Structure formats: C-alpha cells, structure tokens
Amino acid sequence: MTALPDGPKRLPAARRFYSSPGARASLGIVIVLLGAALRFHALGQSGRFHADEALFSTFARAAALNGQWLFPGPLDKPPLALYASALSMALLVDSEKPVNLPDLSPRTGEFAARLPGTLAGILMMPLAYALARSLYAADRATALTALALTSFSPYAIAFAATAFTDSLMLPLVALALFAAARSRWAMAGVALGLGFLAKQQALLALPLVAGIGWAADDRPFWPRVMRLIAPVAGAAALLFIWDGARGQPDGVWVLAAANNDPWRLLRAEEVWPRLAAWLQHGAWLLGPPAVTALLLATGLLSVIARRQHTNRQRLFDLVALTYALAYVLLHWLVAFNTYERYLLLILPPAALLSARGVSWLVDRARWPALLPAGRWLVALLLSTGLIAGGVAAASRGGPLENARHRQAGIDELAAFLESRSPGAIVYDPWLGWELGYYLGQWTDKRRVYYPSPAELAAGALQQPDPAPRYFVAPAWQPHRHWLEALHEAGFTISAVYDDTRFVAYELLPPF
C-alpha cells in the first residue's frame, strides 16, 4: 500500500492568528487605542504636582507667561522637555490678572505641563512595536506582545501623564533604538541627542543603542558608531552654549551632579536597603508585581532555553539582557538617587525580552493533554493581568500613588494664603517649589526658607517689615519644635488654617 504524502504542516493556533495581516492590524490598533485611553485617563487623574514636577513647571510657566525662555534660576535639567511644557502652557493661557497680565489657573497649568508627556507616551507605543518588528522581523507575536507590554505598563502609563522630563526622553530613546535596529546610525544619533536635551540620563542608553546597531549591521562598527556619537556630541555642545547664555552661577551640569552624587559608590550599610528599594520600585515595571516577576523570569528563561533562532536574534537578546543587568547593577552600586522614574530606561529592553519569553512560552512549551487551549489560556491570563495593572496605574498612579496623595490639598492652602494681605511673609521649611507653583506666577506673597528652627526664630526677629507672617507645614511633618522655637523668641502663634493635610499659623512678633 502506497503511503499518502503528508499534508501541509498546520501552524500552531497562535502562529495562524499572527500570520493574518488583518488580525494583527486590528489587534494592534485596539491595543494602541486602549493604551492611549489609559494615558488620557491618567492625565485626568494625576492630582497635584510632585515636587520635581512643580519645579519644572514653574520654569516653564515663567517662560510662557513672563518670557523667561532661558529659565533663570537653579535648574539641573536640559531645556527641551521644559520648552515643550512652556509652549503647551502658552497655548492654554486661560485668564488674566487685574493688571492685564496673562495667567494660568493652577489646574490648567497642571494639564498643560503634562500634556506633552502624555502625547509622547502615546507615541511610545507604536515605537515599541516598530522596534520589535525591526529586531525580530519573522516573530510577529513578539512585536504585538511588546506593544501590549509597553501600552499597559504601569510605569509607562503613570509617568507619561506627568511633567517629568523623562516623559519626553523615553520615546526619543525608543526612536534611537528603532533607527539603530534599521542601521540608520545618524538618525539614531539625532534621536538620542534630542533625548539628551530632554534629560541627561539619555546618555545611559548610548551603550544599548550602539549594541543594537552593532548586532543589526554587518558593516565595520567604528566608522558607523561615530555617526551615532557625532549628533550626541553636538547636542552636548548645544547644551553647554545654552547653559552659558543663561549666566547662572551654578550651571545645569554642576547642579545635576550635586543633586545625584554619581561619583560615590554605595557604602556597606546601603547595600541591602538600596537593593530592596529598587526591587520595590521595579515591581510595577510591566504590570502588577506578580505579573512583572513572571514576565521577567520568562524572558530570562527564553534567552537561556531558545534553540530555534537566528544568530542575529540571539545577539539582540543578549545585548538587551546585558544592558538591563548592567543598568540595574549601576544604579544599585553607585549612589544615584533611588527614584522610580530612573527605571524607565530599562522598559524597552525589559519589554522586548519579556515579549520574547511570552512568544517562546506560547509556541514552544509542551502543554498537558488536559489543556489543549493552554496557549489561549496564557494569553487570556496575561491580558487580564496587564490591563488590570494599566487601569490601576491610570486611576491611582501605580508607582506614583503615594506622591499623588501627598500633595493633595496644597492648592487649597495656596488659595488661602493668596487671600491674605498683600506682601504677607510665608515661612516655608518643607513645601518649596510645590507651594511656589500653586501660589501662582504673579503672587505678591514672599516665601522665606530657613533650614532649622533656631535660624527661623533668629531670622524672623530680625525682619523689620510689619507685614502679616505665616508659618506653613504639611500636617504629617513634625513641626512642633519649630513652633516652640518661635514661641520662645516671643512670637504669638495662632492656628488659622487646618484641613488635616496642611496647617498654617499666623505669627505676631514681640514688637
């Protein structure tokens, strides 16, 4: 009996789905629309400014309303992201002061300052897909999964709807990675240079961009990499020129180094607390903590266990993994600030590796006979976890949840102080840039900072101005010893504002 020839090999269900151009396009569009909706929802829920958001937005508002486009004052960041916020504010001026000065209400200013980052966060999603498609052209499942991981990442959602400079830097870095994956070295350099002009930390992505370009391009490396470095060097030169034109005693570079201490290794007693802090921050990188841990573990396992791959794809995996591990080690062992947003730069390699892991798990794993639909079960569980994490981040802030709630009510405190007599003096040990922003660009209140209770009492006694004086504090800060120092100096203290979040006391001097 003659054996019948084998029929055409039947592709796995997941592969059949991803091989359909219509299905891929429809799913990609749905993911992007959901991700955009979550980012706009986060923009509407973002709450009062974090201290650094208030700092950047104060500079941007001064440019938009007062023409201070060189940002005079103690600034430690390049200008590109601040210019984006300033232009947005200038377009959304919504009121005028009685003396015909353009003005922004605090809430409109929040929206305007955060809008460019939100739009950049939406652009980040198709960039993640394009990057994965460029690196793993035949693996459409990886590209769509990378798109989903980026679209629903609590970090990507929460930090997009902010005025942090990272919001603009990250998609520019992603654009540089995409250009490097397509062997467009000069374009990658321009994108990375623009990312640097948004935030200096973009320079930390240079090894990843160069590594991706090296793995993607068989031509001699060093002549090509110079085309990458030249635009970045040009951006650094532009920053030096711009910073010099500002004429400030401490420039951007000096203040950035002073605020972050990048030259010191951690001390022995800092080893475990810093590791615990980074692990806690990173728990929400790709989804809820359990989802993030499983995705990262799957990505690592796939790099080790993959057998059916090209040498070039293997190089991409190893470059992404090496960079992610080196980045984490650098931020653990060097005394950088342990800010959650510093993890944003490992989102692209983490999403790529995790997407590769999911693709490998779905298509290569041997599912038990009792679970013939195991692949689709994994897809359903993963989608549920990712969307749940994204919704939680958009609604409550994810990694920014505590920061959002900490400043709730500061605008009401500012409104109370603005209602006091013109020229009133406000002693403010804690609220700094936040209170300054919410008092407004044209406030007549004078905020004064002293670093200790004794210095405050001595300085207040030497103040001859008879204008009303106030001492303000967050309710959660221990401030009794500040009041005691003022009382011992002879001041009469009266509580005039207390909404359980912030308090204000009127001070009557002893003369």
GIJO-V817349 format. One record per backbone hydrogen bond with DSSP energy under -1.0 kcal/mol. CO is the residue of the C=O (numbers start at 1). NH is the residue of the N-H. E is the energy in kcal/mol with one decimal. If there is no record, write none. Layout:
CO;NH;E / CO;NH;E
This chain:
12;16;-2.6 / 13;17;-2.2 / 14;18;-2.4 / 15;19;-1.7 / 17;20;-1.5 / 20;24;-2.5 / 21;25;-2.7 / 22;26;-2.5 / 23;27;-2.6 / 24;28;-2.8 / 25;29;-2.4 / 26;30;-2.3 / 27;31;-2.5 / 28;32;-2.4 / 29;33;-2.6 / 30;34;-2.5 / 31;35;-2.8 / 32;36;-2.8 / 33;37;-2.4 / 34;38;-2.3 / 35;39;-1.9 / 36;40;-2.5 / 37;41;-2.4 / 38;42;-2.4 / 39;43;-2.1 / 40;44;-1.8 / 41;45;-1.0 / 50;54;-2.6 / 51;55;-1.9 / 52;56;-2.5 / 53;57;-2.7 / 54;58;-1.9 / 55;59;-1.6 / 56;60;-2.3 / 57;61;-2.7 / 58;62;-2.1 / 59;63;-1.6 / 60;64;-2.4 / 61;65;-2.8 / 62;66;-1.7 / 62;68;-1.6 / 63;67;-1.3 / 67;69;-1.7 / 68;71;-1.4 / 73;75;-1.5 / 79;83;-2.8 / 80;84;-1.9 / 81;85;-2.0 / 82;86;-2.6 / 83;87;-2.7 / 84;88;-1.9 / 85;89;-2.5 / 86;90;-2.6 / 87;91;-1.7 / 95;103;-2.6 / 97;100;-2.1 / 101;97;-2.8 / 103;94;-1.1 / 103;95;-1.5 / 105;109;-2.6 / 106;110;-2.1 / 107;111;-2.2 / 108;112;-2.8 / 109;113;-2.5 / 110;114;-1.8 / 111;115;-1.5 / 114;118;-2.0 / 115;119;-2.4 / 116;120;-2.4 / 117;121;-2.2 / 118;122;-1.6 / 119;123;-1.9 / 120;124;-1.5 / 123;127;-1.5 / 124;128;-2.0 / 125;129;-1.8 / 126;130;-2.8 / 127;131;-2.5 / 128;132;-2.1 / 129;133;-2.5 / 130;134;-2.0 / 131;135;-2.0 / 132;136;-2.9 / 136;139;-1.7 / 138;140;-1.0 / 139;143;-1.4 / 140;144;-2.2 / 141;145;-2.3 / 142;146;-2.8 / 143;147;-2.1 / 144;148;-2.2 / 145;149;-2.8 / 146;150;-2.2 / 147;151;-2.6 / 148;152;-2.3 / 153;157;-2.5 / 154;158;-2.7 / 155;159;-2.5 / 156;160;-1.0 / 157;161;-1.3 / 160;162;-1.5 / 164;167;-1.2 / 165;169;-1.7 / 166;170;-2.4 / 168;172;-1.1 / 169;173;-2.1 / 170;174;-2.4 / 171;175;-2.2 / 172;176;-1.9 / 173;177;-2.3 / 174;178;-2.4 / 175;179;-2.5 / 176;180;-2.4 / 177;181;-2.4 / 178;182;-1.2 / 179;184;-3.0 / 180;183;-1.7 / 184;188;-2.2 / 185;189;-2.3 / 186;190;-2.4 / 187;191;-2.5 / 188;192;-2.5 / 189;193;-2.6 / 190;194;-2.4 / 191;195;-2.2 / 192;196;-2.4 / 193;197;-1.8 / 195;199;-2.3 / 197;80;-2.1 / 199;202;-1.9 / 200;203;-2.4 / 201;204;-1.8 / 202;205;-1.8 / 203;206;-1.7 / 205;209;-2.5 / 206;210;-2.8 / 207;211;-2.5 / 208;212;-2.6 / 209;213;-2.3 / 210;214;-2.5 / 211;215;-2.3 / 212;216;-1.7 / 213;217;-1.5 / 221;225;-2.9 / 222;226;-1.6 / 225;229;-2.4 / 226;230;-2.4 / 229;233;-2.8 / 230;234;-2.2 / 231;235;-2.2 / 232;236;-2.1 / 233;237;-2.2 / 234;238;-2.3 / 235;239;-2.1 / 236;240;-2.1 / 237;241;-2.4 / 238;242;-2.9 / 239;243;-2.9 / 240;244;-2.3 / 241;245;-2.1 / 242;246;-1.0 / 251;255;-2.2 / 252;256;-2.3 / 253;257;-2.3 / 254;258;-2.1 / 255;259;-2.3 / 257;261;-2.5 / 264;335;-3.1 / 267;270;-1.6 / 268;271;-1.1 / 270;274;-2.4 / 271;275;-1.8 / 272;276;-2.8 / 273;277;-2.1 / 274;278;-2.4 / 275;279;-2.4 / 276;280;-2.2 / 277;281;-2.5 / 278;282;-2.8 / 281;284;-1.0 / 282;285;-1.9 / 288;292;-2.7 / 289;293;-2.5 / 290;294;-2.2 / 291;295;-2.7 / 292;296;-2.5 / 293;297;-2.3 / 294;298;-2.5 / 295;299;-2.5 / 296;300;-2.3 / 297;301;-2.5 / 298;302;-2.3 / 299;303;-1.6 / 300;304;-1.5 / 301;305;-2.9 / 302;306;-2.2 / 307;309;-1.2 / 310;314;-2.2 / 311;315;-2.0 / 312;316;-2.2 / 313;317;-2.4 / 314;318;-2.3 / 315;319;-2.8 / 316;320;-2.5 / 317;321;-2.6 / 318;322;-2.7 / 319;323;-2.4 / 320;324;-2.3 / 321;325;-2.4 / 322;326;-2.6 / 323;327;-2.8 / 324;328;-2.1 / 325;329;-2.5 / 326;330;-2.6 / 327;331;-2.1 / 328;332;-1.5 / 329;333;-2.9 / 330;334;-2.0 / 333;266;-2.5 / 334;336;-2.3 / 337;339;-1.5 / 339;342;-1.5 / 340;343;-2.1 / 341;344;-1.5 / 343;346;-1.4 / 344;347;-1.7 / 346;350;-2.2 / 347;351;-2.9 / 348;352;-2.3 / 349;353;-2.6 / 350;354;-2.3 / 351;355;-2.4 / 352;356;-2.3 / 353;357;-2.1 / 354;358;-2.5 / 355;359;-2.5 / 356;360;-2.4 / 357;361;-2.6 / 358;362;-2.8 / 359;363;-2.1 / 360;364;-2.3 / 368;371;-2.0 / 371;374;-1.9 / 373;377;-2.1 / 374;378;-2.4 / 375;379;-2.1 / 376;380;-2.5 / 377;381;-2.7 / 378;382;-2.8 / 379;383;-2.5 / 380;384;-2.5 / 381;385;-2.4 / 382;386;-2.7 / 383;387;-2.7 / 384;388;-2.3 / 385;389;-2.2 / 386;390;-2.5 / 387;391;-2.8 / 388;392;-2.3 / 389;393;-2.2 / 390;394;-2.4 / 391;395;-2.2 / 392;396;-3.0 / 393;397;-1.5 / 397;400;-3.0 / 398;401;-1.7 / 400;404;-2.3 / 401;405;-1.8 / 402;406;-1.9 / 403;407;-1.0 / 405;408;-1.1 / 407;410;-2.1 / 409;413;-1.9 / 410;414;-2.3 / 411;415;-2.1 / 412;416;-2.0 / 413;417;-2.3 / 414;418;-2.6 / 415;419;-1.1 / 417;420;-1.5 / 421;424;-1.4 / 424;446;-2.7 / 425;470;-2.3 / 426;448;-2.9 / 427;472;-2.2 / 431;434;-1.3 / 431;435;-1.3 / 432;436;-2.2 / 433;437;-2.4 / 434;438;-2.0 / 435;439;-1.8 / 440;443;-1.0 / 446;426;-3.4 / 448;428;-2.5 / 452;456;-2.1 / 453;457;-2.6 / 454;458;-2.4 / 455;459;-2.7 / 456;460;-2.9 / 457;461;-1.8 / 458;462;-1.2 / 468;425;-2.8 / 469;507;-2.4 / 470;427;-3.7 / 471;505;-2.5 / 473;503;-2.7 / 474;477;-1.5 / 479;483;-1.7 / 480;484;-2.6 / 481;485;-1.7 / 482;486;-1.9 / 483;487;-2.6 / 484;488;-2.6 / 485;489;-1.3 / 486;491;-2.2 / 487;490;-1.6 / 492;508;-2.5 / 494;506;-3.1 / 497;504;-2.3 / 501;475;-3.0 / 502;499;-1.8 / 503;473;-2.1 / 504;496;-2.3 / 504;497;-1.5 / 505;471;-2.6 / 506;494;-2.1 / 508;492;-2.6
